[in-house]
Amino acid sequence: MRKTTLSFLIKKNQILLAMKKRGFGKGKWNGVGGKVQRGEKIEDATIRETIEEIGVTPHNLKQVATLDFYYADKFEGKTFDQRVHVFLVSEWSGELIETKEMLPRWFKKNNLPFHLMWKDDIYWLPAILSGKLLNGKFIFNKKEEVVEYHLEIGSYKTI
């Protein structure tokens, strides 16, 4: 299973989402992240991907979830089953930019565009934003709908 990262910048009552402009997940709002390269630490991959995708350097990463995703379909001939390490970030340096891959935008935490996001996000994103730690598993059908899921929930101090 491929290792990937996903991070969400947080400020006051807002969360940064980014519109994926190409490839797997195109047209969906999500956090920023991507594949962990061979020999790379998960935190280092999170930092690298955030810089590449939206131009800022995250500091003091807080891992809040580990989620396994299983897809019934392939994308461009590849399977995208993955373990995603999810981080919240309350400190960063640099200025947000749009890149060839992502268009960043701030949203109020209580008004997220779930209808334009991955169908699983509604199950776990509000939980991590309210201070929960999660381990989870999601299984998707060929229509990218969640057909089965399981979440184990803990807690932490919210940022």
Backbone torsions as a table, in degrees:
resi	resn	phi	psi	omega
1	MET	NA	132.6	-178.4
2	ARG	-72.6	144.9	175.9
3	LYS	-94.4	133.2	177.3
4	THR	-137.6	169.8	179.4
5	THR	-126.5	158.4	176.7
6	LEU	-150.7	127.4	178.9
7	SER	-130.2	149.4	179.7
8	PHE	-126.9	121.6	173.7
9	LEU	-78.8	138.5	-176.3
10	ILE	-126.3	133.5	169.5
11	LYS	-142.8	125.2	-177.3
12	LYS	46.7	-117.7	-177.8
13	ASN	-100.1	23.8	-177.2
14	GLN	-122.1	155.4	176.6
15	ILE	-132.1	140.7	177.6
16	LEU	-90.3	123.5	171.4
17	LEU	-114.3	160.0	178.6
18	ALA	-133.3	135.4	177.5
19	MET	-80.3	121.6	177.8
20	LYS	-73.0	125.3	-173.5
21	LYS	-99.9	-11.7	-179.9
22	ARG	-157.9	162.1	174.8
23	GLY	71.1	-158.7	-177.9
24	PHE	-59.4	123.9	-179.1
25	GLY	88.4	9.0	-179.0
26	LYS	-53.6	135.7	177.8
27	GLY	85.6	3.3	-179.5
28	LYS	-110.6	144.5	170.2
29	TRP	-81.3	138.0	-177.4
30	ASN	-158.9	179.3	167.8
31	GLY	-76.4	-174.2	177.7
32	VAL	-108.2	148.8	179.8
33	GLY	163.0	-169.6	-179.1
34	GLY	173.0	-160.8	-174.0
35	LYS	-72.0	143.6	171.0
36	VAL	-85.7	124.3	-178.8
37	GLN	-78.6	156.7	179.8
38	ARG	-53.7	127.7	178.0
39	GLY	81.3	-1.4	-177.5
40	GLU	-91.5	140.3	174.4
41	LYS	-75.0	150.1	-177.7
42	ILE	-59.1	-44.5	179.8
43	GLU	-62.9	-39.8	178.4
44	ASP	-64.6	-38.9	177.5
45	ALA	-64.8	-39.4	178.8
46	THR	-61.5	-45.7	178.7
47	ILE	-63.1	-48.7	-178.9
48	ARG	-58.6	-48.7	-177.8
49	GLU	-63.6	-38.4	-179.9
50	THR	-65.5	-42.4	177.2
51	ILE	-62.5	-47.8	-177.7
52	GLU	-63.3	-38.6	-170.9
53	GLU	-90.0	-30.8	-178.4
54	ILE	-136.7	4.1	170.6
55	GLY	81.3	5.4	178.2
56	VAL	-114.4	155.6	178.4
57	THR	-104.2	114.7	179.7
58	PRO	-76.4	147.6	177.5
59	HIS	-126.5	153.2	176.3
60	ASN	52.0	58.5	178.5
61	LEU	-62.9	139.3	176.9
62	LYS	-122.3	107.4	178.6
63	GLN	-73.7	127.7	-175.9
64	VAL	-120.5	-10.5	-179.5
65	ALA	-159.7	152.1	166.6
66	THR	-128.5	118.1	-173.8
67	LEU	-125.2	131.0	175.9
68	ASP	-100.7	130.7	-179.5
69	PHE	-120.0	131.6	178.5
70	TYR	-123.0	125.3	-175.7
71	TYR	-111.4	134.0	179.6
72	ALA	-73.3	-23.0	-174.8
73	ASP	-113.7	163.7	175.8
74	LYS	-104.6	156.7	176.8
75	PHE	-118.3	120.5	-177.9
76	GLU	50.6	41.6	175.1
77	GLY	79.7	2.2	-177.8
78	LYS	-115.5	147.5	172.5
79	THR	-83.2	144.0	-179.1
80	PHE	-118.1	24.0	173.8
81	ASP	-57.5	136.2	-174.9
82	GLN	-157.3	153.1	169.6
83	ARG	-102.2	119.7	-176.5
84	VAL	-106.1	126.7	176.3
85	HIS	-99.1	114.8	-171.5
86	VAL	-102.4	133.8	-178.0
87	PHE	-126.8	146.0	166.7
88	LEU	-105.4	141.6	-176.4
89	VAL	-129.8	121.8	178.8
90	SER	-109.5	-5.0	178.4
91	GLU	-134.7	136.8	178.1
92	TRP	-157.6	165.0	175.6
93	SER	-126.8	156.2	-178.5
94	GLY	99.0	175.5	-178.6
95	GLU	-109.8	138.3	176.3
96	LEU	-62.2	137.9	176.2
97	ILE	-136.4	155.5	169.7
98	GLU	-86.2	137.2	177.9
99	THR	-119.0	-179.6	177.3
100	LYS	-63.0	-23.0	-176.0
101	GLU	-99.3	-33.8	-171.0
102	MET	-137.6	144.9	173.6
103	LEU	-116.8	105.2	-177.2
104	PRO	-80.5	148.5	178.3
105	ARG	-157.5	140.4	177.2
106	TRP	-83.3	139.5	176.4
107	PHE	-130.3	148.4	172.1
108	LYS	-69.1	138.7	-177.9
109	LYS	-57.7	-31.4	-178.0
110	ASN	-93.4	11.2	-179.7
111	ASN	-143.3	59.5	-177.1
112	LEU	-87.1	147.8	-177.6
113	PRO	-83.2	62.3	-175.1
114	PHE	-56.5	-28.8	179.5
115	HIS	-69.0	-13.0	178.6
116	LEU	-116.5	20.5	-178.5
117	MET	-121.4	175.6	172.9
118	TRP	-59.4	143.5	-174.5
119	LYS	-65.7	-21.4	179.0
120	ASP	-78.1	-23.2	-172.4
121	ASP	-55.9	-35.8	-178.6
122	ILE	-64.0	-23.5	179.9
123	TYR	-78.5	-32.8	-172.2
124	TRP	-121.7	-28.2	-176.0
125	LEU	-64.0	-46.3	176.2
126	PRO	-58.6	-34.1	-180.0
127	ALA	-64.6	-45.8	-179.5
128	ILE	-70.2	-31.6	177.9
129	LEU	-70.6	-21.0	178.3
130	SER	-96.3	6.9	174.0
131	GLY	103.5	16.4	180.0
132	LYS	-94.4	147.1	168.5
133	LEU	-99.4	138.5	-174.5
134	LEU	-132.2	145.8	160.9
135	ASN	-123.0	135.2	-176.6
136	GLY	-153.2	167.9	178.7
137	LYS	-141.2	132.0	179.4
138	PHE	-130.1	135.0	176.5
139	ILE	-118.3	129.0	-177.4
140	PHE	-109.8	148.1	171.2
141	ASN	-89.7	-174.1	-176.5
142	LYS	-68.8	-15.2	177.6
143	LYS	-93.7	12.0	-177.9
144	GLU	61.1	31.4	175.3
145	GLU	-98.7	145.8	177.4
146	VAL	-76.0	120.8	179.1
147	VAL	-104.7	-17.6	178.1
148	GLU	-159.9	143.2	173.8
149	TYR	-155.0	159.3	177.8
150	HIS	-145.5	132.3	177.8
151	LEU	-127.0	134.7	168.7
152	GLU	-107.0	129.2	-170.6
153	ILE	-118.0	135.5	172.4
154	GLY	-125.2	-159.8	177.8
155	SER	-147.6	162.1	176.3
156	TYR	-152.3	174.3	177.0
157	LYS	-80.5	128.1	-178.6
158	THR	-69.9	154.5	176.6
159	ILE	-109.9	NA	NA
